[in-house]
Amino acid sequence: MKNLTISEQAYNEFKEFLVENKVESFNIRINLAGMACSGPVFNITVDEATDDDATEVVNDITFVMEKRLIDEFGGFMILSSEENNGNGLTLRPVIQPEGGCGSCGGGCH
């Protein structure tokens, strides 16, 4: 099962981002940073895999994801700036949980 989808264009943009930021290890963990009005927020860190993780190797980058996040969100997609309608490189879950402004008490407008 493929846990991460990334086009060649998105891969090249992501790799360029890592190189520009002088990231030396290409073991990239996808983390759940928290929940916001619009749904889950994810970030990335450099980290090694554990027994609780699944990995997806794309060329020379190893993406590390907790198995529970894959179960909950169905895996992840990395979209290039162009694939994201010019809004920058982005990381999205395959399954976007229902949510919206009602989940935070209506403070989002």
Secondary structure, 3 states (H helix, E strand, C coil): CCCEEECHHHHHHHHHHHHHCCCCCCEEEEEEEEEECCEEEEEEEECCCCCCEEEEEECCEEEEEEHHHHHHHCCEEEECCCCCCCCCCEEEECCCCCCCHHHHCCCCC
